[in-house]
Amino acid sequence: MRPVLQLFAGSFAWSLAIGASCLVALLLRAWQNEEAQAAVVLLFGSGALVAYAPAILVAHRLGGRRAETRFAATMVLLAGATIAVTAFLFGLWYRLYYAHWHEPALSIGWIFQFAFTMAGACYHFLVLGLRMYLPLGLPALLAFSLVQAGRRR
């Protein structure tokens, strides 16, 4: 039961850290209004919340016995999973906006539209969204990776 609680607590803490990083980045850029900022912070926080547990579980499996290996595995997998899940959620949000102009669901045209809309959304996320992780996200990633590296399997 304790490992499950640690995963939930870690997910919540990771979500708060990434959400705070996103909020700081938006405030530094004086970006739009509070409602738009809240939506983007919620997106980044949700992506971090969903990505944490799978990333940590896979990192524990691949990390091995050495602390350096566990640190590297956690750092790479936590960063990659957080970016991937958040980009996917952004893609779904993007798709929701364009759904009005798309063909009926599960038709051949809809499948192409869905695939290319998601690909375009992921590209836009990589170009515009990755900078939201920089003010606080990188130090948080290092801290979370250090904590996970210190834990035994």
ABEGO torsion letter per residue (X at the ends): XAAAAAAAAAAAAAAAAAAAAAAAAAAAAGBEBAAAAAAAAAAAAAAAAAAAAAAAAAAAAAAEABAAAAAAAAAAAAAAAAAAAAAAAAAAAAAAAAAAABBBBGBAAAAAAAAAAAAAAAAAAAAAAAAAAAAAAAAAAAAAAAAAAABBX
